[in-house]
Amino acid sequence: MAKYILENLLSFKQRMDRYFDEVFIDEMQDLASDDFKWMLSLKDLEIPVMLVGDFFQSTFASSRRGNHLGNLYNNFSTYKEIIEEAGYYFDTTTLVKSHRCTSTVCNFIKDNLGINIESANDTTSEITYIADAEKIKKILENNNIKKLFYQKSVKFNVNGENWGNSKGMTYENVCVILNDTTFKKYVNNQLGELAPQTLRKFYVACTRSSGDIYFIKEKDIPVDYRK
């Protein structure tokens, strides 16, 4: 649809200027391919345009056409440069403070993922890796703790969801289940070296918590909790 509009309905900008006072686009990081190009074209409007989003929460794509702009979200600097070249002012400070995450979680993300995020409050919380079998069982059986998996959460008999699918949700405490790749990066303090898409999904999972985060290795989940 966006490709068709850009190529065949060139009057759409004049119509938007006529019928709207301002344009606001939220979750801009979910616009991809031709939708992303359409969004950039709105800079030519005479009315104000504001785009709001979090590059590192790009886990969905609104549009796909082959490999068109397929690597758009692999590099933050390149993404920022493209948007600025289109004529937008790129603001990285106004919305940097999270009203969900504690300062502990925000510092963990900054230190380990290299993503600039701050907490809007001074609350602290716990971030704990759990290896003890009995403690793992208690967490898995506690439905008040959301278990977040890299993928295929439906294969486990727990209150779970996939990392990427949890975007937009808030939980008091979360247990982030580490697959093999992420666990190895975690124990070697190399989380910032995760593949771009995996890093973004892991970031989304960690930022779902308004309180504590527990890390459990997926291989440590007992067979009784597997379907």
N, C-alpha and C positions, 0 to 999 in steps of 0.2 A: 504494500500500500504506500509506504513512504517513498519508495523508488518511483512509483507511478506518479505520485503527487509532484515530486521534484522535477520529473521530466515532462509532465503533461498538464499540470494544473498550476501554472506559474502565477496565477492571480491570487493564490491562497494567502500570500503575505499582505496584499492590499485589503483583502477581506478581513484578515485578523486585525489589521490596524483600524479598520472601520468599526468592527463590532466588539473589540476588547480594549480595556484600559491598560491592563498589564498581563503578562504571561508568567506563570510559575510552574516549574517542572520539578517535582520531587523524585527522589530515588533515581537521579540521572545516570548513576552507574549501571543501571539495568538496561539502558538504551544501547543497542549495538547495531552494527552493520548499517543498513539504510536508515534505520530510525535515528541512529547517532548523527548521520549526515543531515537528516532533516532538522534535528535539534540545533546543530551548528548554524544552519541556514537562517534560523530565527534572529540572528544578530542583525540582520538587515532590516528588521522591523523598526518602525518609528516609535513604538511603545516600549516601555521597559520590559526586559526579560531577565528573570532570575532562575538559575539552575542550582539545585541543592542535592548533594549526595555524598557518598563516602566511597572513594575509589576502591578501597580494600574490602568493601562488602559486595563486590561484583561477583555474585555466584549464579546469577540467572542471566539470560540473554533474551531481550524482547524480540529479536529478529535475527535470522541467519540466512545468508545466501552464499553457499559455497564457503570459500575462505575469505570472503570480503571483510576486511578489517578484523580478521580472526585473532590477531595478536594485539588488539587494541589495549587490553587490560593486563598485558604482561609486564609493562614498565610504567611506573608512575610519572617519571620525568617526561617521557615521550607523550603520554596522555595529556599532561599539563601543557606541554608545548603546542600540541594540536589545538587545544581549546583556546589558548591565548592567541595563536596565529589566526583563528577564526574571528578574533576581535573581542573576546570576553575577558573580563578581569577575573583572575583566579585567586580566590581568597582561601587561605589555608589556616586562618586563626580564629575567625568569628565563632565557628561551631566546633572547635577542637575539644571542648569539655563535654564529657559524658555525664548525663543525669542518671544513668543506670549503674555504671560500674564504680567500684570503690577505687581509692587511690592505689591500693595494693594490686588490683587487677590491671589498672592502667600502667603502672610502673613495670609490671611483668611483661606487658605487650610491648612497651617502648624498649625495654632492655633486651628482649628476646626476638622480637619480630621486626624491630626498627620502624614501627608505625607510631607516628606522633599522636598520642591521645592523652588527655588529662581528665581528671575527675572534677566534677562540679562541687564536690563536697570532700570533707576530710576523713570520711569513714574508712576503716581498714577491714580486712578480711583475711581468710586463710587460703593459701594455695598449697595443696598437699598431694604428693605422689603416694598411692596406696599399693602396697605389695602383700600385706598380710591377708591370708585367705579368709579369715573370719570377718575382718573389716570390709573386705570386698563384698562378701555376701550381704552384710548389713546395708551397704550402700545400694547394691543392686535391688534389694527388697524394699528400700525406702522410696515410695512413690512420690514423695515430696522433693526428691532429688532427680532432676531430669538427666537421663543418660544420653549423651550425644556421640554418635558414631560417624566415622568417615563416610560409610555407606552401608546399605543393607541392614538398617536397624530393625527391620521387620523380622529378621531371622533370630531375634533374641526375645525371650519372655521377660521383658523389663519395660518400664516407662521410658521409651526411647524415641529418638528422632535422629535424622542425619544432620551433619554439621551445616551444610548449605541450606537445607530446608527449614532450619530453626531461625533464619533471619527474620527480624521483626518481632520476635518473641522475647519475653522477659521471664526469668525464673529466679527464685530466691537463691538457690544453690544449684550448681550443675556438676556433673561428672563427665569429663571429656575422655572418651575411650580412645586410646592411642593405637593405631595400626602399626605394623612393623616399621614402616618408613619413618613415621612421625616419632615413634618411640626412640629409635636410634638417634634421630636429630635431637630429641629432648635430652637424653642422657649425656650427649656430647656437646650440649650447649650450642647446637647448630640449627635451631628452629628457623632462623632467618634465611637459611639456605634451602628451605622447602621449595618445591616447584611452585610457580606463581599461583596457580589455581588452588593447590592444596593449602598454601599459606593463607590465602584469603578465606577459605572455608574454616580453617583452624581459628583464625582471628574472629570470625563470626561466632563460632562455638564458644570461645572464651568470653566474648563480650555479651553473651546472653545472661550472664550471672550478675545479680545485684548484690551477691554476698560471696560465698566461698566457691572455690573450684577444687575438685578432686580429679586427679589423673589416675587412670587404671589402664594397664596394658590389655589389649583385646585378648591376647592369648591366655591371660590369667583368669578370664571369665569361665567358671566351671561349666561343664557340659550340661548340667541340670538347667541352666538358664538359656540354653540354645534350643531352637525349634528343629 
